[in-house]
Amino acid sequence: MSQNEESLGEHADANPGFFEKPRNINAIIVGLVVLCVLLALADLFYTNPHPHFAIETSFAFQAWFGFVAFASVVFLGRLLRVFVMRSEDYYEQSIDEAVQGSKSPETNKKNRKKAKKGKRR
């Protein structure tokens, strides 16, 4: 039994949907690539009547500029992740600190309940 069938559980016998069939996925990808190439080639027959910058008149400017912008955003997001990412046990540390900060067992239980209640929100 494959991992995919195990994750489906009792629905492994059901017919896969349109987007779950590898043949359809490949057809969609090929279709999108063909569409992108055709749209880029259509740029040969169209000139921007009011370019703001000289570079806007280059071949398939919108296509490659969009790709560069998208890739830049993705890589900048990965860089930003370094600065804003928290450790996996970030919230568990605050619960443990709240529990360890108290001295009596009763206060310990209250702090733990408060910390868990805050974690659910």
Order of alpha helices (4+ residues) and beta strands (2+ residues): alpha-alpha-alpha-alpha-alpha
